[in-house]
Amino acid sequence: MSGGRRFQTCAAGSTLNPLRGKIKAPARTCARRERILTMPNPKRRHSKRRTSLRRSHDAITAGALSECPNCHERKRPHHVCPKCGHYKDREVLEVKEAS
C-alpha cells in the first residue's frame, strides 16, 4: 500500500471520509445516503423584553413635509409641488386645473 490515506467510495462514486463521524460540523455526504440537512433554529426563546427592545426601532414615522414657496401648500422636500408645479422658484410642470 502507498503512504496516503484510503477512503471508501460509495455507489455514486464520491468518497466518504472515515474521520467524518468525529467532526461535529455537519458536512455533505455521499449523494446516495439519505441525510436531511436542516436549517439552524434558535436554542432558546427570546424574552418579552428582548423582543420589545428589538422592535422599538420598527415604528413608522410620518414623512417630512415642507411648504411650497409659491403656493404655500404642503409638499415633499426636494420634489415638485403637485399643486402648482413649481420647483426652486420656476415652473417645471404644467398643472391642469380641476373643472
N, C-alpha and C positions, 0 to 999 in steps of 0.2 A: 504494500500500500504506500501511497505517497504521503507526504507530511501535511497535506491540507486537511481541513475538516470535511467530513462527508455528511450530507444532508439527505433525508429521504425525499423521494419525489412522489407526488400523488398522481392519480389517474389523469388529471388535467395537464400535467407536465410541469407545474410550478413546484418550487422546493419548499419544504417545511423545516424550520429551524428547531432542533431539539431543545434549545435553550429558551424557547418562547414561553413555556409554562412558568419560568422563573422571573420573567419580566412582567411587572404589574400593568403597564400601559397596554390597552387593547390594540392589537395590530391586525391588519388584514391577513387572512389565512388563505388556504387553497380555495379556489372558486367552487370546488365540488363539495367542500364541507359546508354544512348549513350552520352559520353562526350569525346571530342577529346583533347588529350594532345599533345601540340605542343612543339617543341624544342625551346630553347631560341634564340632570334635573337638580333643583336646589335640595340641599340636605335638610335644612330646617325652614320652618315657616317664618316669614318676616313679621315682626311685631306691628301693632297698630301705629305706634309712634314712628317707627322707621318708615312705614308706608306713607303716613301723612306728611312726614318731613320730605320725602321724595316728591310727593305730589304738590307741595307748597309752591313750586315754581311753574306749575302747569296751568295756572289761571289765565284766562283770555282777557286781554286788555283792549280797551276801545282804541280805534285807530286815531292818529293825530290829525287834527283839522286846523286850518288857518283861515284867515279872512282874505277874500279877493280884494285887491286894492281898487279895482274898477267898479264892481257892483256891490261889494261888501257882503257877499254871500259866503257861506262856509264851503271850503274846498280842501282837497288833499294838498299838502305841501309839495312843491316842485311838479305840479300837474296843471294842465289846462283847466280853467274854470268851466264846469259844464253848463252854467247859466249864460255867461256872456262870451265865452270862447277866447278870453284873453290869457296871455302868459307873459310875464315880465314886461308889462306896460305896452303890449302890442297885441293886435287881434291875430290869432293863429287859425281859428276855426270860425266858419260861418254857422251861427246857431239859428235854426228855423224857429220862428215864433209859433206858439201853440194857438190854433184857431178854433 
